[in-house]
Amino acid sequence: MSEQKDKNYLWLVFIALGMGIAIIADNLLIGLCLVAIGIYLYTKKLF
């Protein structure tokens, strides 16, 4: 049950990681890729 719950918030983890890398590591390309993956997972969850 908890595994399913974790999967629901996976998109949020990707977006947070992506933004963190973009800001802290100053690596916008990798950050944007992770954010894009997060948004994709989020939209896939909705539909």
Summary of the structure (lengths in Angstrom):
residues: 47
radius of gyration: 11.5
end to end distance: 20.9
largest distance: 36.8
contacts: 128
relative contact order: 0.20
helix: 87%
strand: 0%
